[in-house]
Structures are given as structure tokens and as C-alpha cells.
Amino acid sequence: MGKLFVKLPSMGESINEATLTSWLKDVGDEIEIDESIVEVSTDKVDSDIPSEVSGILVEKKFKVNDVIKVGEVIAVIDSENEDSTTNEDLEVNKTETNNEINVENKKDTVELNKPQDELNKPQETTIPKEILDVVEEPVFREKIETDKNQNDNILSSKYLSPLVKNIAKQEVISDDELLLIDGTGEKGRITKNDILSYISSRDKNKISIPKNDFNQVGKVNNVGVENEIISEMTRIQKITSDHMIDSFKKSVHVQSFVEADVTELWNWYSKNKNEFLNTFNTKLTLTPIFISAVIRALSEFPILNSSVENDKIITKKRINIGMATALEGGNLIVPVIKDANHLNLAGIAKSVNDLSTRARQNQLQPDDTKDGTYTVTNIGNFGSIMGTPIINQPQVGIIAFGVIRKMPSVIETSNGDFLGIRRKIILTHSYDHRIINGAVGGNFVKYVANYLESWEASTKLS
């Protein structure tokens, strides 16, 4: 018999710890290969940790609600595999260094601010024109389904342990009721005692709760003066607050704004969306074409596909696009399209639809939210004309697409200028002024706008 030391694996870029939410096995239980042992949670995703060998669980190193650092031993398994004795010395998660270029340590130092620099330019992929001529509507413009069963949604929430989910289901506790429970676990997590205490007092204190109200406050802990209500932040609000503050502490945020005329793009989309669905068996929205424009811009301005570590600039060879996705309940998650520059438009469309669907169903895996190099977000989904998005650390840039509006516009022709109705969109580029100057940041977003404006309405599907 040998011992296997089960460690907490990497849960994504910039994530250094996770909370133990539930033990799925007890000491003395037999465990099969790939069978889940424990459930952990981060601010991005929940995950089960499986065993690499079969054997018997002999020791638990942490309790429920304990915070575990990446690489720490969670459990010990007695295995029938004699080779497992060396497991403690294995590196569970190896950092991929072949995806990065350390600018300071390279002999051939390059000027990253030059858009045409071939040394740092990510590998280009030949994309068939008939594929590139496909359009996608912003994934964030898609209306979030509101007619799903609320119990099923909340019971699949990543902030509830399996035990709490089961109790909530048996007692028919609604989504809105769960939001009112004051969790006493780590970072406000609802524990078994919390939900049992709520159940015991529920019949005595009937609560009338408005449905689908994203702006409602949490459970009231104190009442202030006559016109004030004091309530605790929810767990996700606390996490989001910490991340936003951390981003502003690390990066010097600067914005550039560009307006783009997307009339031809919109007309082409309206005409061809049904044929696109029949041809590629995936829904047509505008998001993949937006992402394609960003990918091309990143190829021209590789410094935007980088991160900063102390006084070093780390430029990424891979282009991994994070796409901010709104979840039911008002929360946000950023799944990542890996190696997006190697996908044609149909491939990007399928990735967008798959990731956004699994995000809303809480079916994302840890790998789905890690290693992003640049982020795209859509504030037009909420009717906003433009906004100033906060950089998703450790990246150095994020672009926001506003709502597409019909606008009066001056149309220049060889016979003079005329007024006409055009469809316009405002693009906002937030970037880290520590390494991105205004010329590079502004030219980057202008490149994206020019790509969208140059779309040809006569483009045919293959």
C-alpha cells in the first residue's frame, strides 16, 4: 500500500485559494479512480477534486468552510498502487511558461508599442473569407431566460454546498428566501445550521418576497434612521468589491472612446442569421464578429495581450478571449475562449454559445475561466450607450461594446453631404496606463471600429 496526497489544484489565473464546501467521502470510505472526494469553491466556479488512484480515505486535512491554498494537501488516501508514495513530491500544477515572453530577459529586446512588430506578433491564422463574413449579435444582448424554475437555479448555485442544496429542495425553499439567509460560514456561505435555523423560524415569520428583483437588499440586520435600511453585502458582492478595489490599486485606468457605423454589419446580420443557423448549426449573434475584430487588433498591437509583473512585461503568445457573461440574479462571470485566434468565425460562434449556456446553467469547469489574456464585455445589454469597464486582472485591457442605436448622421458622397439614418455603436477601451500609452490604446480601439465599419453587406455564406 502507498499513500496518495491529494492537493488543491490550480483553480484559475490569479486564484490562490479555495473554500472547502463539502466532503463527499468520509475517513474509511473506499474510493475509485477519478471518483470525487471533496467539493471546493472559488469566487469564479465550484469544482469537485477527484482521486487519481483507487484506495481508502485515511485522513482529512481540512474541515468544511476552511480556506485552502493552492498546492496544500487536502486529504490522504491509502492506495493499492505502490508508485503513489512519491505523490507528495509531485507538482500538481505546473505553470506553462511556453505561453509567455519575458520582455526584459530576452536578448533581442523589442519595442512592443510598434503594432507591426513581427517578433512579438501572435501567430496569424488564415481564416476563409466566407467564414469571416459571418456576424454574431452580442452574446450579452441575448435576453437572460427568466422563466426557469427558481428552485432549480438556486439549488445549482455555486455558493451552496450539496447538503444545503438538498435541504433547500426538500423544504421547498425558494431562491429569494435563500438570499435572505445570513450565512455564518466562510465569506457568508450558508451552512447546515443556518438553513435549519431558518426553517425552524419560517412558519413563525412569513415573508412576502418580490420576485426577480435584482436591486433588492439582503436580510436586514439593523435599522438606522427613519429613511435608512442597513444590510450586509452578499458573498458575491464582497468578492466583487475586493476584486474591483484590487484592480484599481494595481492598474492606472485610462479610457479611449470611438464611435463606429455598423449599419452594413447590422443589415447583413438581419438578412443572414437564419441561413447561418442552418449552415453551421449554431445561433447567429454579433458577438463572434466583435471578438474576431478584437483578435485581429491584438495581432496588430500585441502589447495589449500581456500582463505586468513588478517591472516586467509578459506578452502572451496565445490569444485567450474572456467574455463577460451576465448570470441570472445580476452576477457576472468571465468564461474564456482558448486560442481564439486559431478559430474561424463559426468556431468562435460555437464557443460563445457553448460557454454562455454552460455559464448560465452553472456547468463551467475551472479551466473554462482561467488563462484569459484580454476581455470583451457588453454594456449595451443593459441599454447603456457607453461605459468605463474595469480591467480584469492580471490583464492590461478590456473593451466594452455599447448599445447599437439608430442615429442621424452626415453621409459623405461624391455629390455632396447628406443626412441619413445610420446604426452607431460606441466602443470603450480601458487600458493600463503603466505600459499602454494613449496612442496605442486609442489606435487599438480605432482598429476594432474600422474592422466593423468595413463589413460588406454583399458578403455571401458558403
N, C-alpha and C positions, 0 to 999 in steps of 0.2 A: 504494500500500500504506500502511496505517496501523497503529498499534500499539495493542493492547488490553492493559491492565494488569489481570490477574486478581488480585483481592483476596480476603482471607478475610472471608466474610460473617458476620453475627451468627449465633451458634450457640445462642442462647437467653438468657433473662434471667439476669444475674449471671455469665455465662460470658464472659471477656475474652480467652481464648486457646485454642488447639487444638494438638495434636501432629500433625506430618506423618508419616503412617504408610506411605504408598506413592505413588510416582509411577506413574501409569497411562500416561503418554506420555513420550517422550524428545525431546531437542532435535533438530529437523529433521523430526519427525513432522507429517503433515497432520492437522488437527483439524476436525471438522464442528461445526455449531451444536448446542449442548446436549450435546455429547459430553464425558464426564468426563475431567478432566485429572489430578487428584490426589485422594488419599484422606486425610482428616484425622479425628482422633478427639478427643472431649472426654470428661469423666467421665460424661456422660449418653448420648451417642449418636455413632455413626460417620456420616460423610457424605462423598459424592463432590462435588467442586467442578466444575461444568460450564463450558464456554466459551459466551459469548454470541454469538460470531461464528465463522465458518469462517476458517481460515488455517494458519499454520505456527508451531509452538512454537520460539521462538528463544532463550529464556533461562529458567533455573530460579533462583529467588532463595533457595531453602532446600533443605536436604538432609533425608533420612529421619531421623526422631526429633528434628528441630528443633522448638522451640516457637514458634508464630506468634501474634502479637497480632491481634485483630480490626481489619480495615482495612488491614493490611500487604499489600504486593504479593507474591504467591506466584510468579507467572510472567508472562512477556511473550509475546504472540502477534502475529505479523505478519499483518494481516488485509487482505482484499480490499476491505473497507468503509472508505472514506476518512474517514467520520464517526467512526471508532473512535479517532482521535487524541486526542479530548477525554476519553477514558475515564478518564485518570489523575485528572482533576479532579472526577469524578463521586462522589457519596456513595453507596457501595454499599448501605449500610443506613441508612435514615432512621428515627429514633425517632418512634413515634406519640405525639404529645403530646395529641391529642384524646381519649385514653382516660384522662387524668388531670386532677385538680383540685388546683391548688396552694393549699392552705388559707390560707397566710399572705398570698399576694398578691391574694386576692380581696377586693374592696371590701365585699361582703356576707358578712362572717365569720359562720360558722355554728357552733353547738355540736354537734360530731359525736357527742357522747355521748348525745344525745337520740335514742331509737330512732325516733320518729315524724317526724323532720326531713325535710320533703319536698324541700328544696333539694338534699340530698346523697343522697336515696334513689334507688337504681338503678331504671331503668325497669322497671315491672312488666309481665308478660305474662299475658294471660288464657289459662289452661290449662283445657281441658274437664274437667269433673269426672269423666267416665267414663275419661279418660286418667290423671288424677291418682290415681284409685283403684286403681292397679296397683302391685304390690310387687315388689321385687327383693331377692334374697338377696345378702349382701356378696360382691363380686367376689373379695375376698381369702379368703373362706370356700371358694371353689372349690378343689378339690384340684388341685395342680400336677401335670401329667402327668409320670409317671416312667418310662413305658415307651417313650419316644422313643429313637431311636438316638443314643448318646452322641457318636459321632464327628461326626454332622451338627450336633448342638447346639454342640459346642465349635468346629467349623470355621466356624460362623456367628457366633461370639463377636465382640463389638466391640473386643476387646483384641488381636486378631491381624490382621496385615496379610494381604492376599490371597496374597502369596508364601508366608508361613509356613503359612497355611491349606492351600495346595496341597501343600506338602511334607508336612505332617501327614497329609493324606489319602492321599498316595501311599505313605507309610511306615506307614500304619495306626497312628498314634499316638493313643491314647485320650484322653478328656477328663481323666481322673485323672493320666495321665502328663504332660500339658501343664502341669497345676497344679504339678508338681514341678520344672519347669524354671526355673532362676534367670535371669530376663530382665536383660540388661545395657543395654537401650535406655532411652529416656526414661520415667521413672516405672515402671521394672520391665518395660517391654514386651519381649516375646520377639522377638529379631532372627533373621535368617537364620543367622548364625554360631552363635547359641545352640542352635537346634534341630538344626543339623548336628552340633554337638559332642555333643549328647545322643544322637543316632542312632548316632554312632561308638562311644559307650561303652555303649549299651543292651545289646548282646549280652554284654558282659563282666560287667555288673551287673544281672541280672534282678531286677525289683522286684515284689513282691506288694502290690497296692494295694486297699484296701477300696472298694467301690462305693457311690455316693450317700451319702457321709458328709460332711455339711456342716461338722462340727466338727473334721475332720482338720487338722493343721497343715501348713504348706507345707514345702518342702525344708529339711532341717536343715543349717544352716551351721556350727553349733558345738554341742558337747555340754557342758553345765555340770556341776554336781554330780550325784550319783547319781540324784536324783529330779527332774531338770530336763531339759527339751528346749528349746533356743533356736532359733527360726526367724524368718525375715524375714516381715514383713507382705506380703500380696499387693498388687498395684497398687490394686485397688478398695478394699481395707481402708485403705490410706494415704489415698486420696481421701476416703473416708467419714469417716475420723478428722479430717482437716483441716476438712471441712465442719461436723462436729458442734462442734468447738472454736470455729470461726468464729461459729457461731450463738450459742453461749453468751457469746462475747465481745461480740456486738452487742446481744442482747436479754436483758431481765430476765425469765426464765421464771417464770410463775405458773400454777397449775392450779386448775380447779374441776371437781368431780365430781357427777354427777347419775345416779340410777337411774331407769330407765323401764320401765313394764309394757307389753310388746309382744305380749301374748297374742292380742289380736284381730288384730293385724297378721300374726302368725305363722299363725294359723288361716286367715286369708283367703289368704295366700300358698300354703299347703299345698293348699287347695281349688282354686285358680285357676291354678296355674303352667302346667299343660298347655294350658288354654284360651288363656292369654296367648300361648304359643308359636304356637298355630295362628292366632290373630287377628293378631298383629303380626310373625310370622316372626322372632322373636328370643327368646333364652332368658330366662326369668324368674329373677331373683335378687333379693335385698333391697337391693343397693347403690343403684340409682336412686331408691328411695323415701327412703333415707338422704340422698342427695345433694339430693333435692327439699326435704327438711326444712332442710338447711343453706342452700340457696339462699334460701328464704323468711326464714330467720333473718338472713342477710346483708342482705336488703332492709330489714329492721327495724332492724338495727344496722350501718349502712354503714361505720362506723369499723373494723370487723373486715376489711373488704375494702380494706385500704390498706397502705401501706409508709411507712417513716421514712427521710428523707434529711437528715442533720445535724439541724437544728432545725425541719424542715418535715414535715408530714403530707401524703402524697399519696394521696388517696382515689380508687379506681378506679371508673369508671362501668360497665365491663364486669365480669361475674362469670365468671371462668375457674377451674373447679374442678380442682385437681390430685388425682389418685387414686393413692396409693401402691400399687404392684403388685410382688408378690414374684416373683422370677425363679428358674429352676432354678439351683441352686448356692448359694442363700442370699443373692444380691444383691437390690437394690431399685432401682426406677426410678419416676418420677412423671410419667406422661403427663397431658396437660391437656385437659379438655373445654372448648372455647372457647364463650363466650356461652351458658353453660348455662342462664341464666335465660330464654332465648328458646326453649328446647326443652320439649316436653311429656314426660311420663314415658316414652312409647315411644321418643322421640328420645334421651333420656338413656340408656335401656337399650341401644339400638343403639350409642351412642358408647362406653359402658362395655365392652360385649362386643368391639367392634372394637379399641379401644386396648389392652385387656388381652391379646387374642390376638396382636396385632402386637408387643406388648412381649415376650412370651414367645418369639416367633419372630425377635426381633432385626430387625424390619422397621419400627421407628419412624423418622420423619424428624425433623430438628432442630426443625421448627416444632411437632411433637407434644409437646415437653417445655418449651416456652417460654411466658412471659407468664402463668403461674399467679398467681392472686390470693388463693387460700385452699386449704388441703389437707385431704383426708379420708383417714384411714388405718384399718386394721382389725387390731388385735392379737388379736382373737378367733379369727382363722385359726389361731393357734398355741395356742389353749386358754387364753389369758390372760384373767382376769376384768377387769382394767383395767391401764392403763399411763400413763406420762407422756411423750408424744411430744415431740420437739424440733422447734421451729419451722423451717419450710423458708424460708430467707432468699430475697428480702427481705420476705416476708410477715410478718404480725403475729399469726397464729393458726393452729392446727391442731387438729382434733377426731379422737379415737380412739374406735372402737366395740369394746367388749369382747365376749366370748362370750355368747351367749344361753343362759340356764340356767333349768331348772325350779326354782322356789323356793317354799317355804311362805310364804304372805302373808295378812295380815289384809284381809278383804274387807268393806267397809262397805256396809250395805244399810239400807233403811227399817225393817227388822225386827231390826236389831242387827248386830253384827260377827261374822264367821265366818272360820275358817281355810280356805284353799284353796290349790291349786297353780297358780302363775302363771309365765309366761315373763318373765324380767327381763334387762335389759342395763344395763351401766354405761357412761356416756359421760364421757370425759375431755376437757376443753378446756384446751389450753396456749395462753397468750397473752402478748404483750409488755407488761409492766407499765410500760414507759416512757410509753405512751399509753393503755393499756387498764386501767381500774381494776377492782377486784373485783366491783363491782355490775354493770358492763357485761359483763364476762367470764362471770360467773355467770348473769346473765339470758339471755345468748345461748345457752348450753348448755341452760338450762331451757326455752327456747323450742323448741329442737330436740326435747327429750324430750316436751314437751306435744304437739307435732305428731304424733309417733309414737304416743303413747298415745291420741290422739283418733281413730285409724284405725277405721273402721266395718267390721265383718265382713260386713255385708249389702250392701256395695258390689258392683255388677254390672259386668261387662265389656260394652262396647258391641258 
